[in-house]
Amino acid sequence: MEIEILDFDDLGSGLGKINEKVCFVKNGLPKEILKVKIVKENKNYSNCEIENIILKNKNRINPICPFYQECGGCNFLHATKSLENKFKIKKGEKFLGKIEKFYETREFNYRNKVIFHVKNGDIGFFKEKTNELVSINYCYLLNDKINEVLKLFLKNKDLNFNGNILIRVNNLEDSLVAITGNYKYIDLIKTSNLITNLIYNDKVIKGNSYFYEGIPDFKFKVSYKSFFQVNLDGLISIKIILESFLQDKNIRNALDLYSGTSVLGIIISKYVKNVISVEENKSSTDDALINKELNKINNLQVINGRVEDYIDTFKDIDLIILDPARRGLDLKTISYLKKIKSKYLIYIACKMDSLRRDTKYLKDDYEVLENYLVDMFPRTNEVESVSILKLK
Ligand SMILES: C[S@@+](CC[C@H](N)C(=O)[O-])C[C@H]1O[C@@H](n2cnc3c(N)ncnc32)[C@H](O)[C@@H]1O
């Protein structure tokens, strides 16, 4: 059957109608006429796949990656980057309102971290929402140093290896590889110059369990179990947004909630009198304490714990940075945010839906001053947003 694609849906699929029923067409682009087949029929909508393109959007391109259709890691390789950007900005405007600026990062090879799954020696990613492995030998999103390490494992394939391989690289030529599972060539890959730090089933067998990462003005210790932003240029954009906002604000007490290795707390420390970071992951807060020393910060306190267990202890706060995981904030934290009445909130979200939901709860108390988008995950349908809110 034929369908005209009217727009993108919120996840970047094509949106159209067949007999007045909404259809989501995987990889469909606006203004296209497509021959599609229904793959899942629901009460109010259908999911479709393209059989044939009758009229093509001029921004449709051939996906650069041979694994694109199966892997599910990217969603936009069938469109030009400029069309992807338009989708992201339009979604930002729909969810958040006016967007001050869209910070681009490099289109490919930006990710500094990956976790590969391994099944009987095959290495790759799980197909979306399944445990079905899609074997790959290159990923365009990954830093090329990670792709080189991947090749090393592919050259030394162990058919009995089941588990996973975490690979991290920094901008100082180091790599950190953590293997879970029994891998018979471990002694061989240990000798490779491509791997500077090797952890095997939680035991360090070469180098250290961490390395250092740098951005302008700062250096951070990052252990293999700690959180760190996967796109360094994206992090630098967030730094620019925070610094330019805080320049003239005279903040006394600030909170850096969901703080990872306290990167944001450290960035803002020179603009505030005191800052407290709260993070539940112990490896990240242990690194944060080192990062505090490394960067000679003496007005930062680091708390290891859950935000919801500490939020009711804070008083007299002027600024709160919120950078939660994809699920966003819990209701207790939201209700205390209303009570604390911090002058400013800066909410950084990797999932705009959560940000939109949480700011709805806060809308009686806070007004949005500025929204920014940071293209933290190019060639996917995800975009990081930074919203600055002011107490009414
Ligand atoms: C998106 S990361 C942000 C990290 C940090 N702001 C940065 O930019 O490097 C979210 C962090 O929240 C932490 N986290 C998730 N739920 C939490 C909770 N309930 N309380 C405290 N930390 C939590 C995760 O461990 C993760 O480090």
The ligand as a MOL file (V3000), in Angstrom:
LIG
                    3D

  0  0  0     0  0            999 V3000
M  V30 BEGIN CTAB
M  V30 COUNTS 27 29 0 0 0
M  V30 BEGIN ATOM
M  V30 1 C 23.9940 11.5190 32.6690 0
M  V30 2 S 25.0900 11.0650 33.9810 0 CHG=1
M  V30 3 C 25.7100 12.6400 34.4020 0
M  V30 4 C 27.0810 12.6880 35.0290 0
M  V30 5 C 27.7820 14.0310 35.1490 0
M  V30 6 N 26.8980 15.1370 35.4010 0
M  V30 7 C 28.6700 14.3050 33.9670 0
M  V30 8 O 28.3400 15.1890 33.1540 0
M  V30 9 O 29.7190 13.6630 33.8360 0 CHG=-1
M  V30 10 C 23.9680 10.6320 35.2320 0
M  V30 11 C 24.6170 10.1400 36.5140 0
M  V30 12 O 23.5880 9.9820 37.4930 0
M  V30 13 C 23.9220 8.8920 38.3320 0
M  V30 14 N 22.6690 8.5130 39.0130 0
M  V30 15 C 21.5970 7.8580 38.4890 0
M  V30 16 N 20.6080 7.7890 39.4020 0
M  V30 17 C 21.0460 8.4410 40.5150 0
M  V30 18 C 20.4590 8.7420 41.7720 0
M  V30 19 N 19.2200 8.3590 42.0500 0
M  V30 20 N 21.1790 9.4480 42.6590 0
M  V30 21 C 22.4540 9.8370 42.3720 0
M  V30 22 N 23.0670 9.5810 41.1890 0
M  V30 23 C 22.3670 8.8930 40.2660 0
M  V30 24 C 24.5270 7.8850 37.3770 0
M  V30 25 O 25.3340 6.9700 38.0780 0
M  V30 26 C 25.3170 8.8020 36.4240 0
M  V30 27 O 26.6450 8.9530 36.8690 0
M  V30 END ATOM
M  V30 BEGIN BOND
M  V30 1 1 1 2
M  V30 2 1 2 3
M  V30 3 1 2 10
M  V30 4 1 3 4
M  V30 5 1 4 5
M  V30 6 1 5 6
M  V30 7 1 5 7
M  V30 8 2 7 8
M  V30 9 1 7 9
M  V30 10 1 10 11
M  V30 11 1 11 12
M  V30 12 1 11 26
M  V30 13 1 12 13
M  V30 14 1 13 14
M  V30 15 1 13 24
M  V30 16 1 14 15
M  V30 17 1 14 23
M  V30 18 2 15 16
M  V30 19 1 16 17
M  V30 20 1 17 18
M  V30 21 2 17 23
M  V30 22 1 18 19
M  V30 23 2 18 20
M  V30 24 1 20 21
M  V30 25 2 21 22
M  V30 26 1 22 23
M  V30 27 1 24 25
M  V30 28 1 24 26
M  V30 29 1 26 27
M  V30 END BOND
M  V30 END CTAB
M  END
